[in-house]
């Protein structure tokens, strides 16, 4: 299995709104993607020096081809949805993982 781990740090003043949006809009939209096998959404319990709240969003796909296909969809469709709604209120980075 392959995974895309997206880590988000959200400004404290937008965290509750962002969490509600993630649960009601963003995650359900990604779950419609047939490539996605599972999603794990967690809060990082380590305080960041920059402040805010940090969350990890782990998306499971079956193989590298699926990972590449999902990444195209994510970059072109999903991330722009978040940016349009929360621009300037979050930072993010991605990590690609393989189950061993």
N, C-alpha and C positions, 0 to 999 in steps of 0.2 A: 504494500500500500504506500501511496505517496500522500504528502500533506502540504498544504500551504498554511503557514502560520502568519497571521496578520496581527501585529501589535499596534494598538492605538493608545495614545495619551490624549485625554480630553480635558479641556478647561473645566475646572470645578463648577463654574456657573452654568455650564451647558450639559453636565453629566446626566442629570435625570432625564432631560429632554432627549438626549442622544440614546440613552438606554431604552427608553420607551420606543423610539423610532427603530432602533436595531431589532427589538423583539417583535414589533408590529409590522414593519415594512421591509427592512433590509434582509433579515434572516429568512423570512418567508419567500422573498423574491429569489434568493440564492437556492433555497430548497427546491424550487421549481426546476432547476437545472439538473437534467438526468445524469450528468457526470458525477454530481456530488453524492457521496455515499453516507456521509455523516458530518455533523457540525458540532463542535464543542466550543462553548462561549464561556470564558472565565474572567474573573477579576484578578489582577496581579496584586499581591498583598505587600509588595515592597514599595515604600514611598520613594518617589523620584525627586531628585534635587530640583527639577524644573517645576515641581508641583503638579497639580491636576490628578486625574485618576487614570490608571493604566489597565487595559483589558487585552486579553488574547482571544483571538478568533481562529480556531483551528478547523480547516476544511479538509475532509478526507476524500481522495479520489483513487481510482483503481491502479493507475500506472502513469508513467512519464508522459505518454501521449495525451492522456486525459488531463494531466496537470498543465501541459502546454496549452491545450484547448481551453481549459478553464481560465488560465491566466489571461488569455486574449479577451475572453468575455468579461472577466473581472476588471481589467484595465480599461476596456472600451465602454462598459455599461455600468457595472456595479459601483466602482470607486467614484466615477463622476456624479452618481446619485448622491453619495455622501458629501462630496465636495460642494455640490450645489446648495445643500442644506446647511452644512456646518463649516464652510470655508473659514479659515483663520482660527478655528476653535479646536483643531486637532492636529497631531502629527502621527505619522504611521510609517512602519517599515515591515517588509515581508521577509520570511525565511522559508526556504524549501527544505522539507524533511522527507526521509525515507525510513519506513519501519524496518527495524533489524531484529 
